[in-house]
Amino acid sequence: MSEPLKPTQRLLSALDLGPSWARDAVPRPVSRPAKVSEEAVAREVKPSFRGDDRRDRGFAPRRDDRSPRDDRRGPPRGSAPHRRFSAPEQEVVIAPAPGVKVLIEPNADALHLIAKEVMHVARVYSLFDIAKTLLSQRERYHGIFTVDESKPPLYYGHRDHSLWLTKEEAVQHFWKAEWRTDLYEEEEVEIDGPAGNFQVVAKCGLSGKVLGPPNYHAYQSTIRQVHRELFPNMPFDRYAAKIITERSEEAVQAWLHGMKTKLRWKPVGQEETVWLEDRAAVEHHFLNNRFPEMYVATHKVEVPANTPVQFFSPALLVNFKNAARHAASHPAIIIPTVCTLLEKEHLPVFKKQGKLFAGPSRPHPIPDDTTFADRMNLIVTWMRANPETKLGKLWKAVLPEGETDPSADWLADLFWLLSQGHLLLFADDSLILPQRRKAEPTAPATKKPAAPKDAQEKESKPRKRKNKKRRKPLLRIIEKRVADLPPLLRKRLHGFDRTISHRLRLKAQYRQSRPANSEAIDEIESDATEI
């Protein structure tokens, strides 16, 4: 009885990377003898290609052991081709629909709940935080799609809030909509199955849906239909590459059994019984008779953000996602709309330290001569000594000894001060006492001595503006002085009145040479430097 295999021997016996023609010619043994020399193992790892040893090799030869002729001839007949790793497929990038604008606005119902909560807890919240809260969930805002009147309209399904660019997309959504049964009654009938010799059944590699044998007459139309319904954003060539085939009698029989039943449809609400035998007839009938009942052609529509993504045209969904992402990054863009909705809810909005807040009431400073009850007076007195504090510190200071939690009476007094605006309680438990602005001291006004009557009469008379002569431009003066120079100097000063760099260069040259009429040139240079 042979000994158990060593780990190295077991690993080598499991590998079988040789070509198929070599494996079929000489079958590999199930196990290796117990005692194997290191030379034998080395020969199996790197076999020699002399004589009959070629048949017994278990590994494919390395690239450097092959001759150039073998590389040109390629693999032997019947062997599997070399498997090459293709580049990863790139995802299809869907561009946003051109000419479509999407505006994100908060939902009025969600803002009503927030306003109700503000009044219930009597706290002050920042409008920026309210905007972030509204944009945190899709149920709290909606998108307003707008298209220019000169462009084709959008098709809005008012039953399920679906939105489409074309009628074709809207009709395809008809087969997935829940309201389809309200328009057409579906019935399954038995028919004769297809006749023919079918050996292979094709399936969709992505959804697992059975497409049928490739030699069936409706195979191509079935592929097109499944691609249009399930994967309209994927190119058809890429989808066709995902199709797999299954060669088994059970798969063929299951497909034949499914083909022995057929669906047909009858319009609901018609007196005449008319059965539509195929999907194309149903789509044609829906487009001509029932389409206006389900869809509305519009250039401006409001769609809730919690609408399923399957109910959008892919390009319109990109527009909606981009607008929602931008609003989530910049919540301040919906603050004007939030202010308008808060006014309808009768919730005051005020500004404090440059920021907008919403609370149960605007800040109302307490007059000095106001008298309160005992508990309320303790709260107000302590707050005047500590205008900005925390709620927990207030209770520690005003509550009687031995009490840690305020009773209902203390909470009622604090709630009244908060609802009247005498105290402001923020979301982080910060408590602020509004105070009146102190009037700035004004300097006493000093009376000016009365002016004599003659001076008053002169001041009452309107002053006359003196007509000042406008000075000629310096360039005009330079041109005139250049024109008065002798011809030789004028030639040397050509272009001097136009470029400053030229003037500076000529200035250095003239100072070295100092021509006879240097005084006139110095005057021109001084005028040029003023410019």
URMONOR-V691631 format. One line per field, one symbol per residue. phi: phi as a letter, one per 40 degrees, with the letter a starting at -180 (. if undefined). psi: psi as a letter, one per 30 degrees, with the letter a starting at -180 (. if undefined). burial: + if it has 24 or more other ideal C-beta (glycine too) atoms within 12 Angstrom, else -. A space follows every 10 residues. Layout:
# URMONOR-V691631
phi=???
psi=???
burial=???
This chain:
# URMONOR-V691631
phi=.cccccdccc cccccacccc cccccbcccc bcdcbbcccc cccccbccbb gccccccbbc cccccccdcc cccgcccgcc cccbcccccc ccccccccgb bbbcbccccc cccccccccc cfbbbccccc ccccccbccb aabbcbbccc bcccbbcccb gcabcbcccc cccdcccccc ccbbcbbbbc bcccbibbbb bcbcccbgcc chcccccccc cccccccccc bcccdccccc cccbbbbacc cccccccccc bacbbbccgb cccbcbcbcc ccccccccbb cccbbbcaba abbccccdcc cbcdccccdc cccccccccb cccbcdcccc cccccfbcba bafgbcbbac accbdccccc bbcccccccc cccccbcbab cccccccbcc cgbbbccccc cccccccccc gcbbbcccgc bbbcbccccc cbcccccccc cccccccccc cccccccccc cccccccccc ccccccdccc ccccgccbbc cccccccccc cccfcccccc cccccccccc c
psi=klllkleeee eeffkiglle eeeeejkkle lllejkleee eeeeeillhk bffefgkfkk kleffkleee eefallkflk lkkkjlkkkk kkkkklkkgk kkkkklkeee eeeeeeeefe fhlkkkfeee eeeeffkffg llkjkkkkff lklljkjfeg hlkleleeee eefeffkfge ffekkkkklk lklkkljkfk kklkfefgkk flkfgkfgee eeeeeeeeee iffkkeeeef ffklkkjlee eeeeeeefff lkklkkkkgk ekjjkkflee eeeeeeefef efffkkklfk kkkkfgkkff gkkeeeeeee eeeeeeeefi fffgeeeeee eeefghjkkl kkhglklkaf llkjkklfgk klleeeeeee eeeefiejal eeeeeeefkl kfkekkleee eeeeeeeeff gfkjjlfggk kkjklkkkkk kkkkkkkkkk lleeeeeeef kkkkkkjkkk klkeeeeeee eefflleeee efgkgfgeke eeeeeeeeee feeilehfee eeeeeeeefe .
burial=--------+- -+-----++- -+-------- -+-------- ---+--+--- ------++++ +--------- ---------- ---------- -----++--+ +++++++--+ +--++--++- -+++++++++ +++++--+-+ +++++++--- --++++++-+ +++++-+-++ +++++-+--+ --++------ -------+-+ ++++----++ ++++-+--+- -++-+++-++ ++++----+- -++--+---- ++--++--+- ----+++--- -----+--+- -++-++---+ +--++-+--- +++++-+--+ ++++++++++ --++--++-- +-+++-+++- ++--+-++++ -----+++++ +-+--+---- ----++-+++ -++-----+- +--++--++- -----+---+ --+++-++++ +++++++--+ ++++------ ---------- ---------- ---------- -------+-- ++--+---+- --+--++--- --+--++--+ ---------+ +--++-++-- -
